[in-house]
Amino acid sequence: MRKYSSCSSLLQRIRDQHLRDAWNTQIEYIQKAWISLFFYFVVLLIFQCHNRVYNAWEGPFPMDLYQFRNHLNMNYNLFGFKSFFSFRWFLFQPEYIQIELGKNVIDQSIENTFRVFYGHYSYEKLLYTFNRVVEPMIDTSHMPLFIKFYAYKQSYPQIHYPYRFQSLNINTLRCIGKQLGISSREFIHCWEQQEQLRYEQETQRAQGEEQRRRLELIIEEEVQHQQHVYGHDINRILQGIRSASPRFIAQFRLNGWQIVSHDLLDYRCSICLEDLQLNQRIARWPCQARHTFHFDCMLDVLRAGNTCPLCRHPVEAADLPNAEAVVWLLLRTMMPNAST
């Protein structure tokens, strides 16, 4: 008995030691994971990776001088642009900026221009110049805005970024055209064509969105109609009779009709057996014979079934109820007074 007790105690201590070792190993693993995550997070913040992705994806950000002044004032005064640690690290700040200066805004006078040379200015080549922007002042009179211009024919390649010309006003575009040697009439004509094309694209996009919205509404309407009229008809379900799909009927209601012209006055609707009249709405079944009916007559047929009344050519059919719904309908038909 004493031997059994001492062995049991020894096994219990060994088990407890294994549990403590496993727990300590898990705690150490969690600590290392948190330290690694914190290290990666600090590295991402220091190198501004999220901001670089944001600017590469959304840039350039078009601004005029007034907007650019407000942007700099906010970064300098509110978020502490020059401080080592500031809230701007956690924000998405536009850095790839397209500034629209306007005409006659840059000061070309030598006394307000700063030049940077490679080496001594008397014998080394010019790298770039800083030209003062006349309006507006950034903060106070001692903090004007300067634009950096690279010198002509530098030894290293320059980086070029695409411009969003559609965001520029007409005066800026005219100035660009003048610098490129394009006549005002030709430039305005090209600009008007681009504006017309952009307007047509925006109109088509808006019409497409409205068309999709209307289509979804009509689909939902047809689903409710089929459920209300045919959803409890057990005979249709057992015989496999299916309506046209709600999506097919919705597309038919939106785009599946035309107006009767003089060429169709000799035709007769095979559903209601009445002659087609001028300016009535008609529709054609998507079969090889293109059988023609009144629009409303064909709509009723599509809601009742998915085959052509003349040639039995099928269209996309609605889904049949699942087995559980069929069993429930059978029980309700056999026992109408049974509770659900």
LUMKE-479059 format. One record per residue (C-alpha): residue number from 1; residue in three letters; x, y, z. Coordinates in Angstrom, 2 decimals. Example, Ala and Ser with C-alpha at 12.3 -4.5 7.8 and 13.67 -1.06 7.14 Angstrom:
% LUMKE-479059
  pos  code     east    north       up
    1   Ala    12.30    -4.50     7.80
    2   Ser    13.67    -1.06     7.14
***
This chain:
% LUMKE-479059
  pos  code     east    north       up
    1   Met     0.00     0.00     0.00
    2   Arg     2.83     2.33     0.91
    3   Lys     4.66     1.49    -2.33
    4   Tyr     1.53     2.22    -4.34
    5   Ser     1.09     5.57    -2.61
    6   Ser     4.70     6.65    -3.24
    7   Cys     4.50     5.61    -6.96
    8   Ser     1.24     7.47    -7.37
    9   Ser     2.73    10.57    -5.75
   10   Leu     5.79    10.36    -8.01
   11   Leu     3.66    10.03   -11.14
   12   Gln     1.52    12.96   -10.03
   13   Arg     4.62    15.16    -9.53
   14   Ile     5.94    14.14   -12.95
   15   Arg     2.58    14.98   -14.54
   16   Asp     2.43    18.37   -12.80
   17   Gln     5.96    19.14   -13.95
   18   His     5.05    18.29   -17.55
   19   Leu     1.98    20.55   -17.35
   20   Arg     4.07    23.42   -15.95
   21   Asp     6.69    22.95   -18.67
   22   Ala     4.00    22.93   -21.36
   23   Trp     2.37    26.03   -19.90
   24   Asn     5.69    27.87   -19.68
   25   Thr     6.50    26.91   -23.27
   26   Gln     3.14    28.20   -24.44
   27   Ile     3.55    31.46   -22.51
   28   Glu     7.01    31.92   -24.00
   29   Tyr     5.65    31.29   -27.51
   30   Ile     2.86    33.83   -27.00
   31   Gln     5.33    36.41   -25.71
   32   Lys     7.60    35.93   -28.71
   33   Ala     4.62    36.22   -31.07
   34   Trp     3.48    39.48   -29.45
   35   Ile     7.01    40.89   -29.53
   36   Ser     7.33    39.99   -33.23
   37   Leu     3.97    41.55   -34.03
   38   Phe     4.91    44.70   -32.13
   39   Phe     8.27    44.84   -33.94
   40   Tyr     6.62    44.45   -37.36
   41   Phe     4.03    47.10   -36.47
   42   Val     6.75    49.57   -35.44
   43   Val     8.70    48.89   -38.63
   44   Leu     5.56    49.47   -40.75
   45   Leu     4.90    52.76   -38.95
   46   Ile     8.50    53.96   -39.23
   47   Phe     8.68    53.29   -42.95
   48   Gln     5.08    54.50   -43.47
   49   Cys     4.19    51.38   -45.48
   50   His     0.45    51.92   -45.17
   51   Asn     0.85    55.50   -46.38
   52   Arg     3.00    54.43   -49.34
   53   Val     0.38    51.90   -50.42
   54   Tyr    -2.35    54.51   -49.97
   55   Asn    -0.55    57.09   -52.12
   56   Ala     0.40    54.57   -54.80
   57   Trp    -3.18    53.28   -55.00
   58   Glu    -5.14    56.55   -54.73
   59   Gly    -2.63    59.18   -55.90
   60   Pro    -2.08    61.66   -57.30
   61   Phe    -4.27    63.90   -55.17
   62   Pro    -5.30    67.03   -57.12
   63   Met    -5.16    70.27   -55.13
   64   Asp    -5.16    73.96   -55.87
   65   Leu    -2.94    76.35   -53.92
   66   Tyr    -5.59    77.09   -51.32
   67   Gln    -6.17    73.40   -50.62
   68   Phe    -2.43    72.73   -50.53
   69   Arg    -1.93    75.56   -48.02
   70   Asn    -4.60    74.07   -45.76
   71   His    -3.00    70.65   -46.13
   72   Leu     0.40    71.94   -45.00
   73   Asn    -1.07    74.01   -42.18
   74   Met    -2.82    70.94   -40.81
   75   Asn     0.31    68.79   -41.01
   76   Tyr     2.58    71.43   -39.47
   77   Asn     0.34    72.86   -36.79
   78   Leu    -2.18    70.18   -35.89
   79   Phe    -0.30    66.90   -36.28
   80   Gly     3.25    68.12   -35.73
   81   Phe     4.82    67.32   -39.09
   82   Lys     8.39    67.86   -37.81
   83   Ser     8.10    65.94   -34.56
   84   Phe     9.70    62.51   -34.22
   85   Phe     6.51    60.90   -32.97
   86   Ser     3.10    62.26   -33.92
   87   Phe    -0.38    61.12   -34.74
   88   Arg     0.28    61.51   -38.45
   89   Trp     2.08    58.14   -38.35
   90   Phe    -1.28    56.45   -37.86
   91   Leu    -3.11    58.48   -40.54
   92   Phe    -3.35    58.20   -44.31
   93   Gln    -1.70    61.39   -45.54
   94   Pro    -1.57    62.38   -49.23
   95   Glu     2.07    62.74   -50.28
   96   Tyr     1.74    62.22   -54.05
   97   Ile     0.05    65.55   -54.77
   98   Gln    -0.82    67.22   -58.07
   99   Ile    -0.80    70.98   -57.43
  100   Glu    -2.61    73.30   -59.82
  101   Leu    -0.65    76.54   -59.57
  102   Gly    -2.40    78.65   -62.17
  103   Lys    -0.92    81.27   -64.50
  104   Asn     1.71    83.87   -63.49
  105   Val     1.95    82.52   -59.93
  106   Ile     5.67    81.60   -59.85
  107   Asp     8.12    84.39   -59.06
  108   Gln    10.88    84.36   -61.70
  109   Ser    13.05    87.05   -60.09
  110   Ile    16.61    86.02   -59.24
  111   Glu    16.60    87.55   -55.75
  112   Asn    13.72    85.25   -54.71
  113   Thr    15.24    82.13   -56.27
  114   Phe    17.50    79.63   -54.56
  115   Arg    19.86    77.49   -56.63
  116   Val    21.53    74.25   -55.54
  117   Phe    24.79    73.14   -57.18
  118   Tyr    26.77    69.94   -57.13
  119   Gly    29.91    71.27   -55.41
  120   His    30.96    74.92   -55.68
  121   Tyr    28.54    77.08   -57.64
  122   Ser    31.30    78.72   -59.71
  123   Tyr    32.38    75.58   -61.57
  124   Glu    29.95    72.75   -60.73
  125   Lys    26.69    72.00   -62.51
  126   Leu    23.30    73.20   -61.33
  127   Leu    21.09    70.50   -59.77
  128   Tyr    17.81    72.33   -59.16
  129   Thr    16.30    75.66   -58.23
  130   Phe    13.59    76.77   -55.78
  131   Asn    11.17    79.35   -57.17
  132   Arg     8.86    81.21   -54.84
  133   Val     5.09    80.98   -55.27
  134   Val     3.56    84.45   -55.16
  135   Glu     0.23    83.39   -53.62
  136   Pro    -0.71    82.24   -51.12
  137   Met     1.53    82.35   -48.05
  138   Ile     1.64    79.08   -46.16
  139   Asp     1.60    80.30   -42.58
  140   Thr     3.17    83.72   -42.01
  141   Ser     5.23    86.20   -43.97
  142   His     8.46    84.35   -43.10
  143   Met     7.14    80.99   -44.37
  144   Pro     6.47    81.33   -48.12
  145   Leu     5.91    78.42   -50.49
  146   Phe     8.69    77.39   -52.88
  147   Ile     8.46    74.98   -55.82
  148   Lys    11.46    72.78   -56.65
  149   Phe    12.46    72.69   -60.34
  150   Tyr    15.11    70.26   -61.56
  151   Ala    17.84    71.67   -63.75
  152   Tyr    17.88    70.93   -67.46
  153   Lys    20.03    67.97   -68.66
  154   Gln    20.91    66.26   -65.43
  155   Ser    23.15    63.22   -65.37
  156   Tyr    20.65    60.98   -63.51
  157   Pro    17.21    59.99   -64.81
  158   Gln    14.22    61.84   -63.44
  159   Ile    11.06    60.19   -62.19
  160   His     7.87    61.08   -64.05
  161   Tyr     4.39    60.58   -62.64
  162   Pro     1.13    60.51   -64.60
  163   Tyr    -1.18    63.50   -64.25
  164   Arg    -4.93    63.41   -63.82
  165   Phe    -5.75    65.90   -66.53
  166   Gln    -9.48    65.39   -66.05
  167   Ser    -9.21    67.12   -62.66
  168   Leu    -7.62    70.31   -64.10
  169   Asn    -9.68    73.33   -65.07
  170   Ile    -9.89    74.66   -68.61
  171   Asn    -7.46    77.55   -68.02
  172   Thr    -4.72    75.19   -66.83
  173   Leu    -5.36    72.87   -69.76
  174   Arg    -5.10    75.79   -72.18
  175   Cys    -1.77    76.76   -70.62
  176   Ile    -0.50    73.20   -71.03
  177   Gly    -1.66    73.15   -74.63
  178   Lys     0.11    76.43   -75.30
  179   Gln     3.38    75.09   -73.86
  180   Leu     3.05    71.99   -76.05
  181   Gly     2.44    74.09   -79.16
  182   Ile    -1.19    73.02   -79.64
  183   Ser    -3.57    75.63   -81.05
  184   Ser    -6.41    76.78   -78.80
  185   Arg    -9.10    75.67   -81.25
  186   Glu    -7.62    72.19   -81.64
  187   Phe    -7.05    71.90   -77.91
  188   Ile   -10.59    72.99   -77.03
  189   His   -11.95    70.55   -79.60
  190   Cys    -9.98    67.67   -78.06
  191   Trp   -10.99    68.75   -74.58
  192   Glu   -14.66    68.91   -75.55
  193   Gln   -14.42    65.42   -77.08
  194   Gln   -12.87    64.09   -73.89
  195   Glu   -15.54    65.79   -71.79
  196   Gln   -18.28    64.41   -74.03
  197   Leu   -16.79    60.92   -73.83
  198   Arg   -16.49    61.13   -70.05
  199   Tyr   -20.09    62.39   -69.79
  200   Glu   -21.34    59.52   -71.96
  201   Gln   -19.39    57.00   -69.89
  202   Glu   -20.77    58.42   -66.63
  203   Thr   -24.29    58.42   -68.11
  204   Gln   -23.96    54.81   -69.24
  205   Arg   -22.61    53.83   -65.83
  206   Ala   -25.52    55.56   -64.07
  207   Gln   -28.02    53.96   -66.43
  208   Gly   -26.45    50.56   -65.87
  209   Glu   -26.70    50.97   -62.10
  210   Glu   -30.35    52.05   -62.39
  211   Gln   -31.05    49.12   -64.71
  212   Arg   -29.52    46.65   -62.26
  213   Arg   -31.45    48.17   -59.37
  214   Arg   -34.74    47.94   -61.26
  215   Leu   -33.93    44.38   -62.33
  216   Glu   -33.39    43.28   -58.73
  217   Leu   -36.66    44.92   -57.64
  218   Ile   -38.63    43.22   -60.42
  219   Ile   -36.99    39.86   -59.64
  220   Glu   -38.11    40.15   -56.03
  221   Glu   -41.58    41.15   -57.20
  222   Glu   -41.82    38.08   -59.47
  223   Val   -40.59    35.78   -56.68
  224   Gln   -43.35    37.03   -54.40
  225   His   -45.93    36.74   -57.21
  226   Gln   -45.03    33.11   -57.96
  227   Gln   -45.02    32.24   -54.28
  228   His   -48.41    33.85   -53.75
  229   Val   -50.16    32.44   -56.84
  230   Tyr   -48.48    29.05   -57.41
  231   Gly   -46.54    28.37   -54.23
  232   His   -49.29    26.21   -52.64
  233   Asp   -50.48    24.43   -55.80
  234   Ile   -49.50    20.85   -55.05
  235   Asn   -50.83    19.60   -58.40
  236   Arg   -48.42    21.82   -60.34
  237   Ile   -45.54    20.63   -58.19
  238   Leu   -46.39    16.93   -58.60
  239   Gln   -46.80    17.32   -62.37
  240   Gly   -43.49    19.19   -62.65
  241   Ile   -45.08    22.35   -64.07
  242   Arg   -42.76    25.28   -63.53
  243   Ser   -43.02    28.97   -64.29
  244   Ala   -40.29    30.85   -66.07
  245   Ser   -37.57    31.96   -63.68
  246   Pro   -38.08    35.31   -61.92
  247   Arg   -34.86    36.63   -63.50
  248   Phe   -35.99    35.70   -67.03
  249   Ile   -39.40    37.34   -66.47
  250   Ala   -37.75    40.45   -65.00
  251   Gln   -35.45    40.81   -68.01
  252   Phe   -38.46    40.21   -70.27
  253   Arg   -40.43    42.97   -68.55
  254   Leu   -37.54    45.40   -68.92
  255   Asn   -36.30    44.70   -72.45
  256   Gly   -38.40    41.97   -74.04
  257   Trp   -41.04    44.00   -75.86
  258   Gln   -41.46    46.13   -78.99
  259   Ile   -44.16    48.28   -80.60
  260   Val   -46.42    46.98   -83.37
  261   Ser   -45.51    48.49   -86.73
  262   His   -47.39    48.39   -90.05
  263   Asp   -45.54    45.20   -91.03
  264   Leu   -47.18    43.26   -88.16
  265   Leu   -50.80    44.35   -88.61
  266   Asp   -51.70    41.05   -90.36
  267   Tyr   -50.58    38.96   -87.39
  268   Arg   -52.84    37.57   -84.67
  269   Cys   -51.95    36.76   -81.08
  270   Ser   -52.33    32.98   -80.66
  271   Ile   -53.10    33.35   -76.95
  272   Cys   -56.03    35.79   -76.92
  273   Leu   -56.85    35.23   -80.65
  274   Glu   -57.08    38.98   -81.31
  275   Asp   -55.42    40.86   -84.16
  276   Leu   -52.40    43.02   -83.42
  277   Gln   -53.16    46.71   -83.41
  278   Leu   -50.86    49.61   -84.24
  279   Asn   -48.74    50.89   -81.29
  280   Gln   -49.57    47.88   -79.11
  281   Arg   -46.78    46.18   -77.17
  282   Ile   -45.80    42.76   -78.46
  283   Ala   -43.14    40.19   -77.63
  284   Arg   -41.51    37.25   -79.39
  285   Trp   -40.80    33.89   -77.83
  286   Pro   -37.09    32.98   -78.05
  287   Cys   -37.78    29.96   -80.24
  288   Gln   -36.68    29.25   -83.81
  289   Ala   -40.05    30.34   -85.24
  290   Arg   -40.06    33.58   -83.16
  291   His   -43.77    33.22   -82.34
  292   Thr   -45.31    36.62   -81.66
  293   Phe   -47.86    37.44   -78.93
  294   His   -49.21    40.43   -77.09
  295   Phe   -46.77    41.46   -74.38
  296   Asp   -49.30    41.05   -71.56
  297   Cys   -50.45    37.68   -72.93
  298   Met   -46.90    36.38   -73.09
  299   Leu   -46.22    37.69   -69.59
  300   Asp   -49.17    35.68   -68.23
  301   Val   -47.89    32.55   -70.03
  302   Leu   -44.39    32.98   -68.63
  303   Arg   -45.77    33.33   -65.12
  304   Ala   -47.83    30.15   -65.57
  305   Gly   -45.28    28.02   -67.41
  306   Asn   -41.93    28.11   -69.17
  307   Thr   -42.84    26.66   -72.61
  308   Cys   -44.10    28.32   -75.80
  309   Pro   -47.90    27.86   -76.28
  310   Leu   -47.34    26.82   -79.92
  311   Cys   -44.08    24.87   -80.22
  312   Arg   -43.38    24.08   -76.51
  313   His   -39.90    25.59   -76.73
  314   Pro   -38.72    26.03   -73.10
  315   Val   -37.10    29.02   -71.48
  316   Glu   -35.22    29.22   -68.18
  317   Ala   -37.47    27.65   -65.52
  318   Ala   -37.99    28.54   -61.87
  319   Asp   -36.73    26.20   -59.17
  320   Leu   -39.08    23.58   -57.75
  321   Pro   -39.79    23.58   -53.99
  322   Asn   -37.58    21.34   -51.88
  323   Ala   -38.74    17.99   -50.50
  324   Glu   -39.59    19.43   -47.08
  325   Ala   -41.92    22.03   -48.62
  326   Val   -43.59    19.35   -50.78
  327   Val   -44.22    17.11   -47.75
  328   Trp   -45.64    20.06   -45.81
  329   Leu   -48.01    20.92   -48.70
  330   Leu   -49.15    17.28   -48.96
  331   Leu   -49.91    17.13   -45.25
  332   Arg   -51.73    20.44   -45.43
  333   Thr   -53.78    19.21   -48.41
  334   Met   -54.74    15.94   -46.69
  335   Met   -55.32    17.54   -43.29
  336   Pro   -56.40    21.16   -43.88
  337   Asn   -57.32    21.66   -40.20
  338   Ala   -53.97    20.42   -38.88
  339   Ser   -51.90    23.03   -37.11
  340   Thr   -48.54    24.02   -38.60
***
